[in-house]
Amino acid sequence: MSRTEHEASPREQAIAALTAPGARFEIRREDVRGNAIAVFANRHRALPELLAASRGFGDADYLVTEDSRMSFREHHEAVAALATALRDEYGVRPGDRVALCGANSPEWIVAFWASVALGAVAVAMNSHWAGPEIQHGLDLTEPVVVIADEPRRALLGHPGGAVLSFEEDHPALVAKNRGAPMPETDIAEDDPAAILFTSGTTGRPKGATHSHRNMIAAVWFHLLNDAVAAELGNPQSGRRYLLLTPLFHIAALHNLAVIRLAIGDTAVIHRGRFDIDRVLRLIEEERITNWGAVPTMLSRLVEADLSSYDLSSLRSVTVNSAPSSTLLKEKLLEVLPHVGRALGTSYGLTESSTGATIASAADLLEDSHSVGRPAPTMEVEVREANGLVVTDGVEGEIHLRGPQVMLGYWQNPEATAAASAPGGWFRTGDLGSMVNGHLRIASRRSDLILRGGENVYPAEVEEQLCAHPAVAECIVLGVPDDDFGQAVATRVVTRPGVDVTEEDLRGHLLERLARYKAPTRWALTTDPLPRNATGKVNRGQVELERTGGEPVGENLED
């Protein structure tokens, strides 16, 4: 009989004690939007409470880059100044949207906190988007103010509201209003706080809407983790986190920038495109202790010559945003044994705000295929198509419920309804199974391509490809790739008598979609795609031929 069935681990025992009735992290059921949901009883109720408390960390580093430092005190002053300017000069009120469109920077984070301090909704625009994608995001969310960096300002079409620059307007407004008190606003737990975009199966990005409750639930999960570590004799202090993934992802925003402010840790921001040498030098120089990386980044790490870097400060590495292979984890253990022993992973989605399941190093030793056990306050079920929960080891669709789960998709009630199940459950569309309390992932949404931690939905790429006059039909698939996990591949059926090249089609796509969505493996043909009896393309029968040569433009962008 397994330990899982009969004997709780020391960690599980500590969680049980810390979340018991009357304890600091007591978990109880409360009504959340009409459903009885497990919540932390003593939680904060709105994000500005975290902002106010952060003043207590004083002159300790909060945000660090290669050439700048911002303390918690300086950050609080900057947020108060910018929030005052947004309210008094640009009319931002509770519920208004403020769009943030730029590469990672301390200014981006200040603008986020200034927005939520006013009760406004921070719209985290994908900084990799092409012009038409940016316009769609603006049309959907209708922000009253857009704050963008110079490269993205050049792509703005008709934003509708005021446009400010991160480079000039942002610092000028902070300087002008420095010393202003933090605005005070009444905010309810289920008021929206942020919109993050996730690609849609219908070809258009959807805006996952996160409430103050959602984001605070993520914070309290991490607070509980720290309390558990202290109970087990490993108190956490002096942590310096590497912030490398884009701030328009939950991994960087919810689970790093927000949580580090609440806990008093430092976030060290890597700016610009991913370069393994620069990243390793930053770890060395800033004495980084914790790194949440996507598998692509760790693949570059294990392939690098580490002999000239001092990485002794690293305590923990977690794998975020995409599934990682057992082989990659084994290689990481070989090159960084002191970190590999602390390797963890998780399963979550933009819609879940944070990890729905968490796998510790001990969990991975017990089950190398695991993505973890359900996080406290999160319920995870695997169900058949008829909604019935399957038995242990049987594959089905993963369903989630908890205070972390989004409010819904912004201005898209149809998509929200399609992803919802009775009782407050969220249908992920992902396939998996539960085995002895561990969740295993079989596949992530039926057609989803996970390229280097970025979601690519074939329908979105196919729609744009078919808009080219030389294309009769096409299909886009994910294929294995050693570096990115999956590469985007396509088979394009061209119209008879039309002369078109891969370069022509790629250029067409790059005017309309982010670079990472454009296929790097092409097969052009005049033969029709195989179809089944109902006329649908039989994706399983499609054979893609690689055209040879190195992929064009493969990199991790800023």
Phi, psi and omega per residue, in radians:
M1 nan 2.443 -3.007
S2 -1.382 2.724 3.075
R3 -1.064 -0.571 -3.122
T4 -1.022 -0.634 -3.075
E5 -1.387 -0.493 -2.924
H6 -2.168 -0.369 -3.016
E7 -2.426 2.055 3.118
A8 -1.291 2.487 3.095
S9 -1.257 2.847 3.058
P10 -0.947 -0.663 3.123
R11 -1.128 -0.775 3.141
E12 -1.130 -0.633 3.093
Q13 -1.139 -0.721 3.124
A14 -1.126 -0.732 3.105
I15 -1.070 -0.766 -3.130
A16 -1.047 -0.723 -3.130
A17 -1.216 -0.724 -3.081
L18 -1.283 -0.393 -3.114
T19 -1.825 0.137 -3.121
A20 -1.240 2.802 3.101
P21 -0.932 2.295 3.134
G22 1.535 -0.229 3.133
A23 -1.393 2.890 -3.085
R24 -1.022 -0.683 -3.100
F25 -1.826 0.586 3.131
E26 -0.856 2.312 3.055
I27 -1.922 2.251 3.109
R28 -2.488 2.923 3.120
R29 -1.643 2.335 3.073
E30 -2.351 2.842 3.077
D31 -1.304 2.098 3.086
V32 -2.168 1.828 3.119
R33 0.919 0.736 3.026
G34 1.601 0.062 3.131
N35 -2.318 2.528 3.119
A36 -1.369 1.906 -3.021
I37 -2.099 2.504 3.071
A38 -1.282 2.220 -3.111
V39 -2.411 2.818 2.979
F40 -1.341 2.160 -3.026
A41 -1.166 -0.593 -2.997
N42 -1.800 0.401 -3.041
R43 -1.175 2.847 2.897
H44 -1.210 2.803 -3.113
R45 -1.891 -0.267 3.129
A46 -2.726 2.653 -3.075
L47 -1.047 -0.611 3.111
P48 -1.030 -0.402 3.057
E49 -1.097 -0.680 3.099
L50 -1.161 -0.694 -3.138
L51 -1.096 -0.769 -3.140
A52 -1.114 -0.743 -3.121
A53 -1.174 -0.452 -3.082
S54 -1.137 -0.332 3.090
R55 -1.039 -0.450 -3.128
G56 -1.162 -0.268 3.121
F57 -1.508 -0.107 2.951
G58 0.978 -2.180 -3.024
D59 -1.597 0.185 3.028
A60 -1.172 2.603 3.135
D61 -1.148 2.267 2.950
Y62 -1.828 -0.971 -3.083
L63 -2.088 2.188 -3.104
V64 -2.275 2.403 2.966
T65 -2.173 -3.089 3.123
E66 -1.079 -0.415 -3.070
D67 -2.324 0.294 3.125
S68 -2.663 2.778 3.077
R69 -2.448 2.429 3.088
M70 -2.353 2.137 3.122
S71 -1.414 2.970 3.088
F72 -1.104 -0.672 3.112
R73 -1.121 -0.820 3.133
E74 -1.114 -0.664 3.110
H75 -1.106 -0.789 -3.133
H76 -1.055 -0.735 3.126
E77 -1.121 -0.716 -3.132
A78 -1.165 -0.703 3.120
V79 -1.111 -0.789 3.136
A80 -1.051 -0.730 -3.125
A81 -1.156 -0.816 -3.114
L82 -1.194 -0.696 3.111
A83 -1.062 -0.716 3.115
T84 -1.076 -0.742 3.130
A85 -1.140 -0.762 -3.141
L86 -1.092 -0.664 3.139
R87 -1.275 -0.856 -2.974
D88 -1.453 -0.591 -3.055
E89 -1.745 -0.406 -3.068
Y90 -2.160 0.073 2.988
G91 1.203 0.443 -3.134
V92 -1.254 2.226 -3.105
R93 -2.196 2.910 3.120
P94 -0.936 2.341 3.136
G95 1.590 -0.328 3.069
D96 -1.170 2.724 3.088
R97 -1.780 2.417 3.025
V98 -2.107 1.995 -3.080
A99 -1.558 2.331 3.116
L100 -2.009 2.062 -3.057
C101 -2.340 1.668 -3.113
G102 -3.028 2.931 3.068
A103 -1.216 2.878 -3.135
N104 -0.989 2.345 3.111
S105 -2.895 2.774 3.018
P106 -1.036 -0.618 -3.138
E107 -1.086 -0.645 3.100
W108 -1.046 -0.783 -3.099
I109 -1.189 -0.709 3.070
V110 -1.037 -0.750 -3.126
A111 -1.146 -0.645 3.079
F112 -1.044 -0.899 -3.100
W113 -1.140 -0.614 3.103
A114 -1.115 -0.650 3.136
S115 -1.159 -0.883 -3.079
V116 -1.240 -0.446 3.085
A117 -1.106 -0.476 3.116
L118 -1.544 -0.039 -3.027
G119 1.378 0.160 3.074
A120 -1.412 2.998 -3.106
V121 -1.887 2.061 3.119
A122 -1.403 2.127 3.136
V123 -1.735 1.906 -3.082
A124 -1.524 1.637 -3.099
M125 -1.315 2.451 3.106
N126 -1.197 2.003 -3.058
S127 -1.297 -0.085 3.079
H128 -1.604 -0.110 -3.039
W129 -1.132 2.641 2.937
A130 -1.460 2.986 -3.069
G131 -0.916 -0.861 -3.129
P132 -1.097 -0.558 3.115
E133 -1.225 -0.719 3.077
I134 -1.064 -0.750 -3.136
Q135 -1.089 -0.691 3.092
H136 -1.060 -0.778 3.129
G137 -1.078 -0.669 3.111
L138 -1.219 -0.751 3.125
D139 -1.077 -0.663 -3.093
L140 -1.226 -0.767 -2.991
T141 -1.715 -0.296 3.085
E142 0.852 1.060 -3.129
P143 -1.217 2.573 3.064
V144 -1.452 -0.388 3.088
V145 -2.432 2.415 2.990
V146 -2.049 2.230 3.042
I147 -1.977 2.066 -3.022
A148 -2.382 2.678 3.021
D149 -1.492 2.986 -2.982
E150 -1.021 -0.807 -3.139
P151 -1.046 -0.620 -3.120
R152 -1.425 -0.534 3.092
R153 -1.044 -0.567 3.135
A154 -1.177 -0.319 -3.111
L155 -1.718 -0.148 -3.110
L156 -1.192 2.275 3.091
G157 -1.582 -1.489 -3.115
H158 -2.224 1.451 -3.037
P159 -1.182 -0.404 3.100
G160 1.555 -0.720 3.139
G161 -1.909 -2.928 3.118
A162 -1.202 2.584 3.106
V163 -2.084 2.150 3.116
L164 -2.046 2.682 3.133
S165 -1.786 2.509 3.022
F166 -1.189 -0.593 -3.018
E167 -1.286 -0.678 -3.027
E168 -2.064 -0.919 -3.056
D169 -1.148 -0.750 -3.101
H170 -0.999 -0.987 -3.140
P171 -1.131 -0.581 3.138
A172 -1.138 -0.730 3.131
L173 -1.184 -0.658 3.104
V174 -1.122 -0.790 -3.134
A175 -1.109 -0.725 -3.100
K176 -1.121 -0.624 -3.036
N177 -1.882 0.227 -3.109
R178 -1.021 2.380 -3.105
G179 1.681 -0.146 3.114
A180 -1.189 2.522 3.093
P181 -1.244 2.699 3.099
M182 -1.146 2.229 3.090
P183 -1.008 2.570 3.088
E184 -1.930 2.291 -3.064
T185 -2.452 2.423 3.032
D186 -1.373 2.133 -3.097
I187 -2.283 2.292 3.069
A188 -1.599 2.687 -3.070
E189 -0.985 -0.675 -3.067
D190 -1.660 0.245 2.965
D191 -1.216 2.506 3.108
P192 -1.181 2.484 3.127
A193 -2.047 -0.601 -3.059
A194 -2.639 2.642 3.014
I195 -2.139 2.143 3.051
L196 -2.090 2.516 -3.011
F197 -1.691 2.488 3.045
T198 -2.298 2.414 -3.086
S199 -1.051 2.624 -3.094
G200 -1.966 2.574 3.132
T201 -1.177 -0.298 3.122
T202 -1.574 0.032 3.062
G203 1.735 -0.014 3.131
R204 -2.160 2.352 3.086
P205 -1.050 2.480 3.103
K206 -1.891 2.583 -3.117
G207 -1.700 1.726 3.077
A208 -1.217 2.121 -3.018
T209 -1.764 2.080 -3.084
H210 -1.893 2.348 -3.135
S211 -1.585 2.988 3.023
H212 -1.059 -0.676 3.096
R213 -1.026 -0.799 -3.125
N214 -0.982 -0.869 -3.026
M215 -1.282 -0.581 3.098
I216 -1.242 -0.575 3.069
A217 -1.045 -0.674 3.089
A218 -1.125 -0.725 3.126
V219 -1.066 -0.794 -3.062
W220 -1.222 -0.502 3.032
F221 -1.076 -0.749 3.137
H222 -1.238 -0.641 3.048
L223 -1.052 -0.722 3.092
L224 -1.107 -0.753 3.118
N225 -0.989 -0.740 3.127
D226 -1.143 -0.685 3.124
A227 -1.150 -0.662 3.086
V228 -1.107 -0.778 3.126
A229 -1.041 -0.719 3.115
A230 -1.126 -0.710 3.117
E231 -1.081 -0.555 -3.109
L232 -1.589 0.198 3.056
G233 1.491 0.337 -3.121
N234 -2.309 1.137 -3.108
P235 -1.078 2.484 -3.068
Q236 -1.694 2.244 3.095
S237 -2.764 2.795 3.064
G238 1.096 0.527 -3.084
R239 -1.451 2.485 3.097
R240 -2.281 1.947 -3.029
Y241 -1.669 2.397 3.039
L242 -1.463 2.082 3.104
L243 -1.787 1.843 -3.023
L244 -2.181 -0.603 3.122
T245 -1.286 2.716 -3.033
P246 -1.104 2.531 -3.132
L247 -1.214 -0.186 3.045
F248 -1.470 0.125 3.017
H249 -1.859 2.628 3.096
I250 -1.109 -0.518 -3.101
A251 -1.055 -0.660 -3.103
A252 -1.592 -0.699 -3.063
L253 -1.429 -1.189 -3.063
H254 -1.129 -0.795 -2.935
N255 -1.711 0.129 3.059
L256 -2.406 -1.182 -3.060
A257 -1.032 -0.811 -3.112
V258 -1.226 -0.812 -3.058
I259 -1.188 -0.662 3.140
R260 -1.125 -0.611 3.076
L261 -1.129 -0.667 -3.112
A262 -1.244 -0.497 -3.030
I263 -1.760 -0.428 3.141
G264 1.702 0.299 3.101
D265 -1.533 2.935 3.127
T266 -1.709 2.402 3.009
A267 -1.896 2.059 3.129
V268 -1.754 2.012 -2.992
I269 -1.633 2.098 2.985
H270 -1.496 2.215 -3.093
R271 -1.906 2.518 3.128
G272 1.611 -3.055 -3.096
R273 -1.174 2.677 -3.139
F274 -1.152 2.177 3.053
D275 -2.396 2.083 -2.982
I276 -1.080 -0.624 3.133
D277 -1.138 -0.816 3.123
R278 -1.088 -0.676 -3.135
V279 -1.140 -0.796 -3.125
L280 -1.159 -0.639 3.073
R281 -1.136 -0.663 3.115
L282 -1.149 -0.734 3.081
I283 -1.017 -0.760 -3.120
E284 -1.159 -0.859 -3.039
E285 -1.254 -0.641 -3.089
E286 -1.711 0.073 3.097
R287 0.930 0.911 3.124
I288 -1.069 2.376 3.115
T289 -1.846 -0.522 -3.033
N290 -2.338 2.396 -3.133
W291 -2.417 2.089 2.980
G292 -1.729 1.928 -2.982
A293 -2.097 2.694 2.963
V294 -1.489 2.734 -3.077
P295 -0.943 -0.628 -3.140
T296 -1.018 -0.739 -3.136
M297 -1.126 -0.721 -3.135
L298 -1.224 -0.529 3.053
S299 -1.083 -0.725 3.093
R300 -1.146 -0.650 -3.127
L301 -1.095 -0.872 -3.055
V302 -1.228 -0.338 3.119
E303 -1.550 -0.204 -3.081
A304 -1.434 2.749 3.003
D305 -1.470 1.908 -3.030
L306 -1.616 0.063 -3.004
S307 -1.140 -0.423 -3.084
S308 -1.702 0.160 -3.117
Y309 -2.062 2.516 3.020
D310 -1.725 1.770 -3.118
L311 -1.883 0.370 -3.061
S312 -1.159 -0.329 -3.141
S313 -1.264 -0.425 -3.082
L314 -1.093 2.216 3.095
R315 -1.872 -0.568 -2.986
S316 -2.602 2.446 3.013
V317 -2.240 2.291 3.045
T318 -2.094 2.629 -3.119
V319 -1.785 2.112 -3.066
N320 -2.082 2.819 2.837
S321 1.319 -0.319 -3.120
A322 -2.795 2.674 3.104
P323 -1.091 2.562 3.100
S324 -2.116 2.576 -3.093
S325 -1.406 2.722 3.051
T326 -1.067 -0.638 3.139
L327 -1.080 -0.728 3.134
L328 -1.088 -0.741 3.129
K329 -1.109 -0.681 3.122
E330 -1.137 -0.713 3.126
K331 -1.138 -0.683 3.124
L332 -1.107 -0.690 3.105
L333 -1.105 -0.569 3.131
E334 -1.239 -0.802 -3.031
V335 -1.456 -0.493 3.108
L336 -2.327 1.245 -3.026
P337 -1.038 -0.602 -3.113
H338 -1.246 -0.449 3.084
V339 -1.562 -0.692 -3.116
G340 -0.990 -0.581 3.131
R341 -1.184 -0.325 3.102
A342 -1.812 0.216 -3.084
L343 -1.129 2.309 3.054
G344 -2.288 2.981 3.070
T345 -2.594 3.066 -3.090
S346 -2.718 2.947 3.007
Y347 -2.242 2.240 3.085
G348 -2.886 3.053 3.137
L349 -2.406 2.905 3.028
T350 -0.927 -0.672 -3.070
E351 -1.222 -0.319 -3.107
S352 -1.703 0.013 3.059
S353 1.206 -0.613 3.130
T354 -2.672 -3.011 -3.137
G355 -1.114 2.259 3.040
A356 -1.414 -0.557 3.039
T357 -2.280 2.662 -3.134
I358 -2.329 2.285 3.074
A359 -1.980 2.084 3.060
S360 -1.424 3.041 3.069
A361 -1.017 -0.682 3.129
A362 -1.141 -0.665 3.097
D363 -1.090 -0.725 -3.119
L364 -1.210 -0.518 3.035
L365 -1.188 -0.651 3.135
E366 -1.252 -0.667 -3.111
D367 -2.605 1.762 -3.062
S368 -1.161 -0.300 3.137
H369 -1.609 -0.024 -3.067
S370 -1.311 2.545 2.893
V371 -1.895 0.232 2.975
G372 1.980 3.130 3.057
R373 -1.766 2.769 -3.135
P374 -0.993 2.397 3.067
A375 -1.185 2.639 3.069
P376 -0.959 2.439 -3.052
T377 1.301 -0.073 3.107
M378 -1.849 2.285 3.056
E379 -1.828 2.381 -3.125
V380 -2.234 2.216 3.068
E381 -2.305 2.585 3.045
V382 -1.936 2.178 -2.982
R383 -2.216 2.713 2.988
E384 -1.326 3.009 3.136
A385 -1.055 -0.495 -3.141
N386 -1.454 0.032 3.093
G387 1.647 -0.122 3.138
L388 -1.361 2.458 3.128
V389 -1.249 2.324 -3.112
V390 -1.464 2.877 3.105
T391 -1.408 2.921 -3.091
D392 -0.964 2.279 3.085
G393 1.543 -0.141 -3.118
V394 -1.608 2.377 -3.096
E395 -1.377 2.508 3.078
G396 -2.904 -2.981 3.140
E397 -1.492 2.361 -3.124
I398 -1.399 2.266 3.086
H399 -2.066 2.515 -3.120
L400 -2.223 2.579 3.000
R401 -2.585 2.378 3.112
G402 2.912 2.984 -3.119
P403 -1.184 -0.198 3.105
Q404 -1.401 -0.330 -2.996
V405 -1.285 2.334 -3.041
M406 -0.909 2.836 3.027
L407 -1.204 -0.626 -3.097
G408 2.673 -2.998 3.114
Y409 -1.628 2.228 -3.046
W410 -1.001 2.171 3.085
Q411 0.930 0.618 3.138
N412 -2.494 1.237 -3.090
P413 -1.103 -0.507 -3.141
E414 -1.152 -0.820 3.131
A415 -1.161 -0.652 3.105
T416 -1.085 -0.786 3.136
A417 -1.124 -0.696 -3.108
A418 -1.144 -0.481 -3.119
A419 -1.646 0.060 -3.059
S420 -1.877 2.612 3.038
A421 -2.271 2.719 -3.099
P422 -0.939 2.569 3.081
G423 1.519 0.213 3.123
G424 1.490 0.278 -3.128
W425 -1.494 2.571 3.081
F426 -1.916 2.242 3.105
R427 -1.551 1.991 -3.076
T428 -1.335 -0.451 -3.005
G429 1.402 -0.090 3.132
D430 -1.549 2.600 3.133
L431 -1.803 2.435 3.122
G432 -2.942 -3.017 3.124
S433 -2.587 2.733 3.032
M434 -1.800 2.260 3.134
V435 -2.295 1.920 -3.129
N436 0.906 0.740 3.096
G437 1.500 -0.131 3.114
H438 -1.710 2.400 3.023
L439 -1.513 2.340 3.006
R440 -2.063 2.425 -3.129
I441 -1.704 2.235 3.080
A442 -1.590 -0.828 3.076
S443 -2.775 2.653 -3.108
R444 -1.766 1.883 -3.093
R445 0.802 2.418 -2.855
S446 -0.889 -0.750 -3.053
D447 -2.030 0.028 -3.032
L448 -1.085 2.356 3.034
I449 -1.829 2.197 3.096
L450 -1.843 1.727 -3.086
R451 -1.852 1.836 3.105
G452 1.018 0.595 -3.126
G453 1.534 -0.082 3.114
E454 -1.762 2.395 3.107
N455 -1.436 2.257 3.043
V456 -2.217 2.061 3.077
Y457 -1.667 2.168 -3.119
P458 -0.926 -0.665 -3.078
A459 -1.018 -0.647 -3.122
E460 -1.162 -0.755 -3.131
V461 -1.247 -0.716 3.140
E462 -1.069 -0.696 -3.139
E463 -1.036 -0.761 -3.116
Q464 -1.287 -0.649 3.093
L465 -1.090 -0.757 -3.098
C466 -1.221 -0.203 3.079
A467 -1.350 -0.219 3.107
H468 -1.341 2.336 -3.053
P469 -1.100 -0.333 -3.130
A470 -1.519 -0.109 -3.033
V471 -1.752 2.159 3.073
A472 -1.492 -0.775 3.084
E473 -2.838 2.910 3.140
C474 -2.791 2.914 3.028
I475 -2.469 2.451 -3.135
V476 -2.093 2.311 -3.087
L477 -2.379 2.789 2.972
G478 -1.639 2.377 3.103
V479 -2.202 2.655 -3.099
P480 -1.021 2.470 3.110
D481 -2.515 2.239 -3.048
D482 -1.107 -0.563 -3.050
D483 -1.581 -0.813 -3.033
F484 -1.761 0.040 -3.094
G485 1.470 -1.000 3.009
Q486 -2.395 2.554 3.002
A487 -1.948 2.707 3.115
V488 -1.549 2.132 -3.129
A489 -2.164 2.670 -3.135
T490 -2.516 2.590 2.926
R491 -2.026 2.129 -3.046
V492 -1.996 2.211 3.044
V493 -1.676 2.003 -3.103
T494 -1.574 2.731 -3.133
R495 -1.298 2.525 -3.124
P496 -1.004 2.408 3.057
G497 1.335 0.097 -3.123
V498 -1.828 2.271 3.141
D499 -1.682 1.973 3.130
V500 -2.501 2.582 -3.116
T501 -2.032 2.905 3.052
E502 -1.006 -0.715 -3.133
E503 -1.094 -0.669 3.103
D504 -1.065 -0.819 -3.075
L505 -1.223 -0.669 3.121
R506 -1.123 -0.738 3.090
G507 -1.065 -0.693 3.086
H508 -1.019 -0.766 -3.117
L509 -1.198 -0.725 -3.060
L510 -1.156 -0.301 3.034
E511 -1.375 -0.244 -2.984
R512 -2.145 -0.397 -3.046
L513 -2.311 2.784 3.037
A514 -1.065 2.594 -3.062
R515 -0.990 -0.675 -3.063
Y516 -1.175 -0.280 3.139
K517 -1.504 -0.281 -3.086
A518 -1.298 2.320 3.119
P519 -1.006 2.532 3.018
T520 -1.951 -0.077 3.081
R521 -2.253 2.162 -2.971
W522 -2.211 2.567 2.929
A523 -2.408 2.005 3.116
L524 -1.786 2.321 -3.072
T525 -2.610 2.892 2.995
T526 -1.879 -0.022 3.113
D527 -1.377 2.344 -3.126
P528 -1.137 2.717 3.113
L529 -1.246 2.563 3.102
P530 -1.213 2.443 -3.116
R531 -2.284 2.703 3.123
N532 -1.562 -3.023 -3.042
A533 -1.113 -0.424 3.141
T534 -1.588 0.015 3.117
G535 1.604 -0.036 3.115
K536 -1.402 2.587 3.102
V537 -1.129 2.285 3.096
N538 -1.504 1.645 -3.035
R539 -1.073 -0.583 -3.087
G540 -1.184 -0.385 -3.109
Q541 -1.604 -0.157 -3.076
V542 -1.282 2.262 3.078
E543 -1.919 2.182 -3.101
L544 -1.805 2.314 3.118
E545 -1.817 2.241 3.101
R546 -1.349 2.361 -3.071
T547 -1.407 -0.150 3.126
G548 1.554 2.908 -3.136
G549 1.441 2.994 -3.133
E550 -1.387 2.497 3.077
P551 -1.028 2.582 -3.104
V552 -1.547 2.254 2.976
G553 1.226 0.432 -3.141
E554 -1.319 1.992 3.038
N555 -2.817 2.927 2.975
L556 -1.679 1.973 -3.045
E557 -1.380 2.973 -3.120
D558 -1.187 nan nan
